[in-house]
Amino acid sequence: MRLRNKKWAQPWLENHADLVINQDRAVSLKGNWQSIFTKEQPLQIEIGTGKGQFIIGMAKKYPDINFIGMEIQEAAVAVAGRKADEYEDELPNLKFIYGDGAGVDTYFAKGEVSKLFLNFSDPWPKTRHESRRLTYKSFLKSYQAVLPVGGELEFKTDNRGLFEYSLYSFANFGIRFNPAGISLNLHEDEDKMIDNVETEYEHKFASQGYPIYKFVGSFN
């Protein structure tokens, strides 16, 4: 879902270029992302970070991991960046990229990213739009190009059709399933909810009683 344009977004982004990295600078940082963080520590990426609830929550919860939220919508990434900037405590382990998630391997070198998150991606339900789904084989290839051998992909959605399609796509690509990481109703599993960090959409749909589907697997 696209947010309405926000007049303040562009000037805000220009004034916070160290927090929200633009696409050109992101390309130039390939292989050198640790240089923009306070500490050198594992790097995890969310593709399609939306308004930032998940990635900000992760940065708060895991200060020993560096996080980047990637987002293609100007309004959304500006909202996410401002939330992080206005948080009561500093989050030196969090940055954003205002750029296209389809080009994840143009921003990061092989093994530079330890884990990728896909949360509530657009399902693109029409068959002719299959190649736009973020779990399509061309996207999986780009994820593999930035993860180390054994690097993890975590995927959450409320859309049953997208979840079933994605499981098929993952299997065909050779991604190893983690049986303990698969859930057909995440919010009814107390053990899996202990460390769960919600997205905006997850909170909305789960509160309305919709099941949340989750997959965790690793690349060979």
N, C-alpha and C positions, 0 to 999 in steps of 0.2 A: 504494500500500500504506500503510495507516494504522499508525502506531506506537502501542505501548501507552502509556496515560497514565503520566505521570511526576509523582510527588507534588511534586518540587522545582520543576517547570516554572513554575507560576503565580507563586509568590513570587519566583523568579529573574527572570521577565519584569517584574514590578512594580519590582524593584530595578535594572533595566537599561533603563528606559523611553527613554533617550536613544539606545540602540543598536537596540532592537527597538521600533519605533513602533506603537502600537495603532491600531485602525481609525479611531476618532474623531479622533485627532490627525492621522492620515494625510489624512483628508478636509480638515481645516483647513489643511494645508500645500500644497494644490493651487496651483500657480503659483509656489510659494516654496520649493521643495525645496533650492535651493542654499544657503539660509540655515542649514541644519543641518550642512553640510559645512565642513571647514577651508578648502578652496579651491573656487572656482567653476570647474568644468570639465565636459565632456560627461557626461551621465547615462545609464546603461544599466541595464536592469531584467531580472531573471530571474523569470518567473512559475512558481510551483511549485518553490521552491528546495530543498525537502526538507531534508536534514541539512547542506546548505551547502557541500559539497566544491567544486562548480563555482564558485559566486559568490565564495567565499573565495580560490580559486585565481586567479580573474580579478583580484580586488582586489590580490593580491600581484604579479601579472604586469604589471598596467597601473596604476601609481600616478597617472598623469595622467588617469584616468577615474574618475568617481564611480559607485558601484554600489549597487543596492538589490535584495535578494532578497525576493520576496513569497511568503508561505506561509500556508495556511489552517489547518493542523494545529498546535495548541499545542505538543505534544511535539516535533515536528520543528523548528519555528522556535526553540524553546528550546535544542535541541541545537545547531543552526546558530549561534545567537547566542553560546552559551557557547564553542564552538570558536573563533569569531572573537575573543572577549574574552580567551581564554587563549593566543592565538597569541603567539609570542615577540616579535614586532615589532608596534607599533601599526598599525592599518589605518584611518586617518582618512577614507579614501575608501569606506567600506563601512557601510551601514545595512540594516535589515530592516523589513519591514512584516508584522505579524500581522493578516492580513485576507484578503478574498475576491478572488482574481484576476479573477473575472468583472466586477468593478467597476473595472478599471484606469483607465478614463476618469473615474471619480469622484475619483481621487487625483491625477491629473496633467493639466496643461493642454496644449493643442495645441502641439506642438513642444518640450515640456519634456523629452521622452525622445528620445535619439538612436538607440537600438537596443533591441530586445526579444529575449529568449532564451526558447524553450520547449524544455525538456529532459526527455525520457522521460515525457511526460504520460500520464495514464490513457487507454488506447485506447477505452474504452467501446464494445466490439465489437458490442453488440446494436443493431439498426437503430433501435429506439424510443428509444435513448439518444444518437442522433446529435447533438442540440443541446447535449449536455454536453461534447463533444470541444472541446478548446481551439483547434482549427483550424476550427471551425464558423464560418459566415459572421457570426453575431452577435458572436463574440469578435473576429474579424478587423476588424469595424467599430469595436470599442472600441480595438483597437491602432492603427488608422489615426487615431483621434481624438486620440492623444497623441504620435504621431510627426510629424516634419516631412515635407514632400514629399521623397521619396527615402529616407526612414528605413528602416532594415533590420529584417528579422525573420529570426532564425536558429533552426532547428528540428532537433532530433536525436531519434531513436527507434530502438529495436531491433525495433519491430513493423511488419512489411511491410504489413499491411493498413491500419494507420493512416497510414503513409507514402504509400501510393497514394491513399487517400482525401484526404489533406491536399494532395497535388499537384493533384488535381482541384478541391478547394475554393479553393486559392490562384489557380489559373488562372481560375476563374469569377469571383473577386473582382477580378481585374485586377492581381494582384501580379506584378511583373516578375521573371522568373527570372534568376538569375545562373548561367550554365552552369558557371563555374568553382567555384561553391559547392554543386553537387549531387554527392552521392556515394552509391553503392549499397553500398559497403563501406569506410567511412572509414579503418579501421585498416590497410588494405592500401595506402593511398595515402600514400607517404612525404612528399610535398610538403604535403599537407593536414594531416598529423600534426605538422608542425613547430611550429605555434602552437596546437595543440589542447589544451584544458583539459578533463579528464574529469570526469564526474559519478560518484557512487557506483554507480549502475546501469550506466553505460557501462563502468566498470572491470570490474564483475562479469560482464556479458554478453560483452564482448569477450574476456575471459580464458577464457571457455568456448567460444569459437569462433564466436559469433553475429555476423553482420554488423551494423554500425551504419550507419544511413541518416542523411544530413544534407542540409538544404536551406537556402540563403540567398537571399533575395529582397528586393525593395524596393517600397514603396507609392508609387503615383502621387500 
